Amino acid sequence: MKYLYEFKRDPLGYLRIVLPAEISLFSDFIENIAREEQANEYIECIDKVLKGTYENFEIQLNAISVFIKKDVTIVENPFMIEEPYKNSIETDQFRELLLIWRNKIPDRFKD
């Protein structure tokens, strides 16, 4: 994994993924994935882009959009109060973050 990350619980006890500032908007998207099946669906879409089945793919989850291309994935949250409104990451790194998160979903609401 190229990017450092850690998991922390917020004041309400929910597990959060903390990412470096340059990709921090990805945590907003990832944390909205609440089921392993949903994570698997997104990973399959990434795989189809990486294999060339799809040229690109866009996912919208709540107010956040993720635009997946073969080399780079861009996340955008136009409702952010302060910049940045967009971050980008290598698509293979985004896929890896989703795999990591998928494995943490069962622990998300545990004490």
DSSP file (Angstrom, degrees, kcal/mol; ACC not computed):
  #  RESIDUE AA STRUCTURE BP1 BP2  ACC     N-H-->O    O-->H-N    N-H-->O    O-->H-N    TCO  KAPPA ALPHA  PHI   PSI    X-CA   Y-CA   Z-CA
    1    1 A M              0   0    0      0, 0.0    92,-0.0     0, 0.0     0, 0.0   0.000 360.0 360.0 360.0 126.1    0.0    0.0    0.0
    2    2 A K        +     0   0    0      2,-0.1     2,-0.4     1,-0.0    91,-0.0   0.844 360.0  61.3 -74.7 -36.0    1.5    3.3   -1.1
    3    3 A Y  S    S-     0   0    0     90,-0.1     2,-0.2    17,-0.0    16,-0.0  -0.745  81.2-126.5-100.5 140.1   -0.6    5.5    1.3
    4    4 A L        +     0   0    0     -2,-0.4     2,-0.3     2,-0.0    -2,-0.1  -0.564  35.5 169.5 -78.8 146.6   -0.6    5.3    5.0
    5    5 A Y        -     0   0    0     -2,-0.2     2,-0.3    14,-0.2    14,-0.2  -0.969  14.0-169.9-149.3 161.2   -3.9    4.8    6.8
    6    6 A E  E     -A   18   0A   0     12,-1.6    12,-3.4    -2,-0.3     2,-0.4  -0.977  21.0-123.8-148.9 161.9   -5.2    4.1   10.2
    7    7 A F  E     +A   17   0A   0     -2,-0.3     2,-0.3    10,-0.2    10,-0.2  -0.912  31.6 170.4-109.9 135.5   -8.5    3.2   11.8
    8    8 A K  E     -A   16   0A   0      8,-2.1     8,-3.2    -2,-0.4     2,-0.4  -0.972  30.7-122.8-138.8 153.1   -9.9    5.3   14.6
    9    9 A R  E     -A   15   0A   0     -2,-0.3     6,-0.2     6,-0.2     5,-0.0  -0.821  26.1-136.6 -95.6 136.9  -13.2    5.4   16.4
   10   10 A D    >   -     0   0    0      4,-2.4     3,-2.4    -2,-0.4    -1,-0.0  -0.247  40.0 -85.3 -80.4 177.6  -15.1    8.7   16.4
   11   11 A P  T 3  S+     0   0    0      0, 0.0    -1,-0.1     0, 0.0    -2,-0.0   0.735 131.4  54.2 -59.0 -21.9  -16.8   10.0   19.6
   12   12 A L  T 3  S-     0   0    0      2,-0.1    -3,-0.0     0, 0.0     0, 0.0   0.476 120.9-108.3 -89.3  -2.7  -19.9    7.9   18.7
   13   13 A G  S <  S+     0   0    0     -3,-2.4     2,-0.3     1,-0.3    -4,-0.0   0.478  70.4 142.5  91.7   3.2  -17.8    4.8   18.5
   14   14 A Y        -     0   0    0      1,-0.1    -4,-2.4    95,-0.1     2,-0.3  -0.583  54.6-116.2 -79.5 138.6  -18.0    4.3   14.7
   15   15 A L  E     -A    9   0A   0     93,-1.8     2,-0.3    -2,-0.3    -6,-0.2  -0.563  36.8-173.1 -74.2 133.2  -14.9    3.0   13.0
   16   16 A R  E     -A    8   0A   0     -8,-3.2    -8,-2.1    -2,-0.3     2,-0.5  -0.912  22.3-131.2-125.1 152.1  -13.3    5.5   10.6
   17   17 A I  E     -A    7   0A   0     -2,-0.3     2,-0.6   -10,-0.2   -10,-0.2  -0.923  20.1-154.0-103.2 127.4  -10.5    5.3    8.1
   18   18 A V  E     -A    6   0A   0    -12,-3.4   -12,-1.6    -2,-0.5     6,-0.0  -0.901  17.1-178.5-106.1 121.0   -8.0    8.1    8.4
   19   19 A L        -     0   0    0     -2,-0.6   -14,-0.2   -14,-0.2     5,-0.1  -0.750  36.3 -81.9-115.3 161.1   -6.1    8.9    5.2
   20   20 A P    >   -     0   0    0      0, 0.0     3,-2.0     0, 0.0     4,-0.3  -0.219  47.3-106.1 -59.1 154.6   -3.4   11.4    4.4
   21   21 A A  G >  S+     0   0    0      1,-0.3     3,-1.1     2,-0.2     4,-0.3   0.829 116.5  62.8 -53.1 -37.8   -4.6   15.0    3.6
   22   22 A E  G 3  S+     0   0    0      1,-0.3    66,-0.5     2,-0.1    -1,-0.3   0.668 120.6  23.2 -68.8 -14.3   -3.9   14.6   -0.2
   23   23 A I  G X  S+     0   0    0     -3,-2.0     3,-1.7    64,-0.1     4,-0.5   0.111  84.8 122.0-131.0  21.0   -6.5   11.8   -0.4
   24   24 A S  T X>  +     0   0    0     -3,-1.1     3,-1.1    -4,-0.3     4,-0.8   0.764  64.9  66.7 -61.8 -28.0   -8.7   12.5    2.6
   25   25 A L  H 3> S+     0   0    0     -4,-0.3     4,-1.3     1,-0.3     3,-0.3   0.777  89.2  67.8 -65.1 -23.7  -11.9   12.8    0.6
   26   26 A F  H <> S+     0   0    0     -3,-1.7     4,-2.9     1,-0.2    -1,-0.3   0.833  91.8  60.3 -64.7 -29.9  -11.7    9.1   -0.2
   27   27 A S  H <> S+     0   0    0     -3,-1.1     4,-2.6    -4,-0.5    -1,-0.2   0.889  99.9  55.9 -64.4 -36.2  -12.4    8.4    3.4
   28   28 A D  H  < S+     0   0    0     -4,-0.8     4,-0.4    -3,-0.3    -1,-0.2   0.905 113.3  41.0 -60.4 -41.4  -15.7   10.2    3.1
   29   29 A F  H >< S+     0   0    0     -4,-1.3     3,-1.4     2,-0.2     4,-0.3   0.956 115.4  49.1 -69.4 -51.4  -16.7    7.9    0.3
   30   30 A I  H >< S+     0   0    0     -4,-2.9     3,-1.9     1,-0.3    -2,-0.2   0.877 105.1  57.9 -59.4 -41.0  -15.3    4.7    1.8
   31   31 A E  T 3< S+     0   0    0     -4,-2.6    -1,-0.3     1,-0.3    -2,-0.2   0.667  96.7  64.0 -67.9 -15.1  -17.0    5.2    5.1
   32   32 A N  T <  S+     0   0    0     -3,-1.4     2,-0.8    -4,-0.4    -1,-0.3   0.524  78.8  96.0 -83.1  -6.2  -20.4    5.3    3.4
   33   33 A I    <   +     0   0    0     -3,-1.9     3,-0.0    -4,-0.3    28,-0.0  -0.774  46.9 167.1 -86.8 111.0  -19.9    1.7    2.3
   34   34 A A        +     0   0    0     -2,-0.8     2,-0.4     1,-0.1    -1,-0.2   0.529  52.0  54.6-107.0  -9.1  -21.8   -0.2    5.0
   35   35 A R  S  > S-     0   0    0      1,-0.1     4,-1.9    71,-0.0     3,-0.2  -0.967  70.2-133.7-131.2 144.7  -22.1   -3.7    3.6
   36   36 A E  H  > S+     0   0    0     -2,-0.4     4,-2.7     1,-0.2     5,-0.2   0.868 109.0  57.4 -60.5 -36.6  -19.5   -6.2    2.2
   37   37 A E  H  > S+     0   0    0      1,-0.2     4,-2.1     2,-0.2    -1,-0.2   0.885 105.4  50.3 -62.9 -38.5  -21.7   -6.8   -0.8
   38   38 A Q  H  > S+     0   0    0      2,-0.2     4,-2.0     1,-0.2    -1,-0.2   0.920 110.6  48.9 -65.5 -44.1  -21.6   -3.1   -1.7
   39   39 A A  H  X S+     0   0    0     -4,-1.9     4,-2.4     1,-0.2    -2,-0.2   0.919 110.3  52.0 -60.6 -43.6  -17.8   -3.1   -1.4
   40   40 A N  H  X S+     0   0    0     -4,-2.7     4,-2.4     1,-0.2    -1,-0.2   0.892 106.9  53.4 -60.5 -40.2  -17.6   -6.2   -3.6
   41   41 A E  H  X S+     0   0    0     -4,-2.1     4,-1.8     1,-0.2    -1,-0.2   0.922 111.1  45.4 -61.1 -44.9  -19.8   -4.5   -6.2
   42   42 A Y  H  X S+     0   0    0     -4,-2.0     4,-2.2     2,-0.2    -2,-0.2   0.881 111.1  52.7 -67.8 -37.9  -17.5   -1.5   -6.4
   43   43 A I  H  X S+     0   0    0     -4,-2.4     4,-2.5     1,-0.2    -1,-0.2   0.897 107.6  52.6 -64.1 -40.1  -14.4   -3.7   -6.5
   44   44 A E  H  X S+     0   0    0     -4,-2.4     4,-2.1     2,-0.2    -1,-0.2   0.898 108.0  51.1 -61.3 -40.8  -16.0   -5.6   -9.5
   45   45 A C  H  X S+     0   0    0     -4,-1.8     4,-1.7     2,-0.2    -2,-0.2   0.915 110.1  49.3 -63.3 -42.8  -16.5   -2.3  -11.3
   46   46 A I  H  X S+     0   0    0     -4,-2.2     4,-2.9     1,-0.2    -2,-0.2   0.930 109.2  52.8 -61.0 -45.1  -12.9   -1.3  -10.7
   47   47 A D  H  X S+     0   0    0     -4,-2.5     4,-2.3     1,-0.2     6,-0.2   0.882 106.9  52.5 -58.8 -39.0  -11.8   -4.7  -12.0
   48   48 A K  H  X>S+     0   0    0     -4,-2.1     5,-1.7     2,-0.2     6,-1.6   0.863 111.2  46.9 -66.7 -34.9  -13.8   -4.2  -15.2
   49   49 A V  H ><5S+     0   0    0     -4,-1.7     3,-0.8     4,-0.2    -2,-0.2   0.930 112.5  49.2 -69.6 -45.3  -12.2   -0.8  -15.7
   50   50 A L  H 3<5S+     0   0    0     -4,-2.9    -2,-0.2     1,-0.2    -1,-0.2   0.849 113.1  47.4 -63.2 -34.4   -8.7   -2.2  -15.1
   51   51 A K  H 3<5S-     0   0    0     -4,-2.3    -1,-0.2    -5,-0.2    -2,-0.2   0.581 116.5-114.1 -82.5 -10.7   -9.4   -5.1  -17.5
   52   52 A G  T <<5S+     0   0    0     -3,-0.8    -3,-0.2    -4,-0.6    -4,-0.1   0.495  83.7 121.1  90.5   3.5  -10.7   -2.7  -20.2
   53   53 A T  S   <S+     0   0    0     -5,-1.7     2,-0.4    -6,-0.2    -4,-0.2   0.916  84.8  29.7 -63.4 -42.5  -14.3   -4.1  -20.1
   54   54 A Y  S    S-     0   0    0     -6,-1.6    -2,-0.3    -9,-0.2    -1,-0.1  -0.927  72.5-147.2-112.9 142.6  -15.4   -0.5  -19.2
   55   55 A E  S    S-     0   0    0     -2,-0.4    15,-0.5     1,-0.3     2,-0.3   0.881  83.2 -21.8 -71.9 -38.7  -13.5    2.6  -20.3
   56   56 A N  E     -B   69   0B   0     13,-0.1     2,-0.3    -3,-0.1    -1,-0.3  -0.947  62.1-149.6-158.6 172.6  -14.4    4.3  -17.1
   57   57 A F  E     -B   68   0B   0     11,-2.0    11,-3.6    -2,-0.3     2,-0.4  -0.983   4.1-152.2-153.6 140.5  -17.1    4.1  -14.4
   58   58 A E  E     -B   67   0B   0     -2,-0.3     2,-0.4     9,-0.2     9,-0.2  -0.955   7.6-169.6-119.7 136.0  -18.7    6.6  -12.1
   59   59 A I  E     -B   66   0B   0      7,-2.7     7,-2.9    -2,-0.4     2,-0.5  -0.979   3.2-164.9-120.4 132.8  -20.2    5.8   -8.6
   60   60 A Q  E     +B   65   0B   0     -2,-0.4     2,-0.4     5,-0.2     5,-0.2  -0.982  11.1 173.9-118.2 125.2  -22.3    8.3   -6.7
   61   61 A L  E >   -B   64   0B   0      3,-2.9     3,-2.0    -2,-0.5     2,-0.2  -0.955  64.5 -45.7-135.5 112.9  -22.9    7.6   -3.1
   62   62 A N  T 3  S-     0   0    0     -2,-0.4   -33,-0.0     1,-0.3     0, 0.0  -0.493 123.8 -23.7  57.9-125.5  -24.7   10.3   -1.1
   63   63 A A  T 3  S+     0   0    0     -2,-0.2     2,-0.4    -3,-0.1    16,-0.3   0.405 120.2  95.1 -93.6   3.4  -23.1   13.6   -2.1
   64   64 A I  E <   -B   61   0B   0     -3,-2.0    -3,-2.9    13,-0.1     2,-0.4  -0.792  54.4-162.4-105.8 136.2  -19.8   12.1   -3.2
   65   65 A S  E     -BC  60  76B   0     11,-2.6    11,-2.7    -2,-0.4     2,-0.5  -0.932   0.5-164.9-114.7 139.3  -18.9   11.1   -6.8
   66   66 A V  E     -BC  59  75B   0     -7,-2.9    -7,-2.7    -2,-0.4     2,-0.6  -0.991   3.0-162.9-123.7 125.0  -16.1    8.8   -7.7
   67   67 A F  E     -BC  58  74B   0      7,-3.1     7,-2.4    -2,-0.5     2,-0.5  -0.933  11.0-159.3-111.8 113.2  -14.9    8.7  -11.3
   68   68 A I  E     +BC  57  73B   0    -11,-3.6   -11,-2.0    -2,-0.6     2,-0.3  -0.817  16.8 167.7-101.1 123.6  -12.8    5.6  -12.0
   69   69 A K  E     -B   56   0B   0      3,-1.9   -13,-0.1    -2,-0.5    22,-0.1  -0.787  50.6 -96.6-121.1 170.7  -10.4    5.4  -15.0
   70   70 A K  S    S+     0   0    0    -15,-0.5    22,-0.2    -2,-0.3    21,-0.1   0.885 119.0  22.2 -58.0 -42.9   -7.8    2.8  -15.7
   71   71 A D  S    S+     0   0    0      1,-0.2    20,-1.3    20,-0.1     2,-0.3   0.800 127.8  26.6 -96.4 -32.6   -4.9    4.8  -14.2
   72   72 A V  E     - D   0  90B   0     18,-0.3    -3,-1.9    19,-0.1     2,-0.4  -0.970  55.3-154.8-139.1 147.4   -6.5    7.3  -11.8
   73   73 A T  E     -CD  68  89B   0     16,-3.2    16,-2.2    -2,-0.3     2,-0.4  -0.981  14.1-158.4-121.4 134.8   -9.6    7.6   -9.7
   74   74 A I  E     -CD  67  88B   0     -7,-2.4    -7,-3.1    -2,-0.4     2,-0.4  -0.940   1.7-161.7-116.7 132.1  -11.0   11.0   -8.8
   75   75 A V  E     -CD  66  87B   0     12,-2.6    12,-1.9    -2,-0.4     2,-0.4  -0.916  10.7-172.8-110.6 140.6  -13.3   11.6   -5.9
   76   76 A E  E     -CD  65  86B   0    -11,-2.7   -11,-2.6    -2,-0.4    10,-0.2  -0.998  17.6-179.1-137.6 134.1  -15.4   14.8   -5.7
   77   77 A N    >   -     0   0    0      8,-2.6     3,-1.5    -2,-0.4   -13,-0.1  -0.851   3.8-176.1-128.6  95.6  -17.6   16.3   -3.0
   78   78 A P  T 3  S+     0   0    0      0, 0.0    -1,-0.1     0, 0.0   -14,-0.1   0.578  78.8  65.9 -70.0  -7.5  -19.1   19.6   -4.3
   79   79 A F  T 3   +     0   0    0    -16,-0.3     2,-0.1     6,-0.1   -15,-0.1   0.352  69.9 122.9 -97.3   6.4  -20.7   20.2   -0.9
   80   80 A M    <   -     0   0    0     -3,-1.5     3,-0.1     1,-0.1     5,-0.0  -0.417  57.9-144.5 -64.4 142.2  -17.5   20.6    1.0
   81   81 A I  S    S+     0   0    0      1,-0.1     2,-0.3    -2,-0.1    -1,-0.1   0.883  82.6  29.0 -75.7 -39.8  -17.3   24.0    2.8
   82   82 A E  S    S-     0   0    0      2,-0.1    -1,-0.1     1,-0.0    -3,-0.0  -0.865  98.9 -62.5-120.7 154.9  -13.6   24.4    2.2
   83   83 A E  S    S+     0   0    0     -2,-0.3     2,-0.1     2,-0.1    -2,-0.1  -0.353  90.7  71.5 -66.6 155.1  -11.2   23.1   -0.5
   84   84 A P        +     0   0    0      0, 0.0    -2,-0.1     0, 0.0     3,-0.1   0.439  45.7 168.1 -85.4 150.3  -10.2   20.6   -1.6
   85   85 A Y        +     0   0    0      1,-0.1    -8,-2.6    -2,-0.1     2,-0.3   0.550  69.4  40.7 -97.2 -13.8  -13.4   19.5   -3.4
   86   86 A K  E     +D   76   0B   0    -10,-0.2     2,-0.3    -8,-0.1   -10,-0.2  -0.973  58.1 179.2-136.1 148.1  -11.5   16.8   -5.3
   87   87 A N  E     -D   75   0B   0    -12,-1.9   -12,-2.6    -2,-0.3     2,-0.3  -0.952  12.5-154.1-137.0 157.9   -8.7   14.3   -4.6
   88   88 A S  E     +D   74   0B   0    -66,-0.5     2,-0.3    -2,-0.3   -14,-0.2  -0.967  13.0 173.7-134.5 155.2   -7.2   11.7   -6.9
   89   89 A I  E     -D   73   0B   0    -16,-2.2   -16,-3.2    -2,-0.3     2,-0.1  -0.970  44.4 -85.2-150.8 156.3   -5.5    8.4   -6.3
   90   90 A E  E  >  -D   72   0B   0     -2,-0.3     4,-2.1   -18,-0.2     3,-0.5  -0.461  41.0-126.0 -64.3 139.6   -4.1    5.6   -8.5
   91   91 A T  H  > S+     0   0    0    -20,-1.3     4,-2.4     1,-0.3     5,-0.2   0.875 109.2  53.4 -60.6 -40.2   -7.0    3.2   -9.3
   92   92 A D  H  > S+     0   0    0    -21,-0.3     4,-1.8     1,-0.2    -1,-0.3   0.852 109.2  50.1 -64.8 -31.8   -5.1    0.2   -8.1
   93   93 A Q  H  > S+     0   0    0     -3,-0.5     4,-2.2     2,-0.2    -2,-0.2   0.867 108.8  51.6 -71.7 -37.2   -4.5    2.0   -4.7
   94   94 A F  H  X S+     0   0    0     -4,-2.1     4,-2.1     2,-0.2    -2,-0.2   0.921 108.9  51.2 -62.7 -43.8   -8.2    2.9   -4.5
   95   95 A R  H  X S+     0   0    0     -4,-2.4     4,-2.1     1,-0.2    -2,-0.2   0.915 108.8  51.1 -59.1 -43.6   -9.1   -0.8   -5.1
   96   96 A E  H  X S+     0   0    0     -4,-1.8     4,-2.3     1,-0.2    -1,-0.2   0.896 107.6  52.5 -63.4 -40.4   -6.7   -1.8   -2.3
   97   97 A L  H  X S+     0   0    0     -4,-2.2     4,-2.6     1,-0.2    -1,-0.2   0.897 108.6  51.1 -61.2 -40.0   -8.3    0.7    0.1
   98   98 A L  H  X S+     0   0    0     -4,-2.1     4,-2.8     2,-0.2    -2,-0.2   0.890 109.0  50.7 -65.5 -38.2  -11.7   -0.8   -0.7
   99   99 A L  H  X S+     0   0    0     -4,-2.1     4,-1.6     2,-0.2    -2,-0.2   0.921 111.5  48.2 -63.4 -43.2  -10.4   -4.3    0.0
  100  100 A I  H  X S+     0   0    0     -4,-2.3     4,-0.7     1,-0.2    -2,-0.2   0.929 114.2  46.1 -61.9 -46.0   -9.0   -3.1    3.4
  101  101 A W  H >X S+     0   0    0     -4,-2.6     4,-1.3     1,-0.2     3,-1.2   0.911 106.5  58.5 -64.7 -42.5  -12.3   -1.4    4.3
  102  102 A R  H 3< S+     0   0    0     -4,-2.8     3,-0.5     1,-0.3    -1,-0.2   0.885 105.3  50.9 -54.6 -39.7  -14.4   -4.4    3.2
  103  103 A N  H 3< S+     0   0    0     -4,-1.6    -1,-0.3     1,-0.2    -2,-0.2   0.707 111.3  48.8 -72.4 -19.0  -12.5   -6.5    5.7
  104  104 A K  H XX S+     0   0    0     -3,-1.2     3,-1.4    -4,-0.7     4,-0.6   0.596  84.1  91.4 -93.4 -14.0  -13.2   -3.9    8.5
  105  105 A I  G >< S+     0   0    0     -4,-1.3     3,-1.4    -3,-0.5     4,-0.4   0.869  81.9  55.9 -53.7 -42.7  -16.9   -3.5    7.8
  106  106 A P  G 34 S+     0   0    0      0, 0.0     3,-0.3     0, 0.0    -1,-0.3   0.811 111.2  45.6 -61.2 -26.3  -17.9   -6.3   10.3
  107  107 A D  G X4 S+     0   0    0     -3,-1.4     3,-1.1     1,-0.2    -2,-0.2   0.490  85.6  99.8 -90.4  -4.1  -16.0   -4.4   13.1
  108  108 A R  T << S+     0   0    0     -3,-1.4   -93,-1.8    -4,-0.6    -1,-0.2   0.841  92.4  26.9 -56.4 -42.3  -17.4   -1.0   12.2
  109  109 A F  T 3  S+     0   0    0     -4,-0.4    -1,-0.3    -3,-0.3     2,-0.2   0.294  96.6 110.2-109.0   9.6  -20.1   -0.8   14.8
  110  110 A K    <         0   0    0     -3,-1.1   -95,-0.0     1,-0.1    -3,-0.0  -0.503 360.0 360.0 -80.2 153.5  -18.5   -3.0   17.5
  111  111 A D              0   0    0     -2,-0.2    -1,-0.1   -97,-0.0    -3,-0.1   0.445 360.0 360.0 -78.8 360.0  -17.1   -1.5   20.7
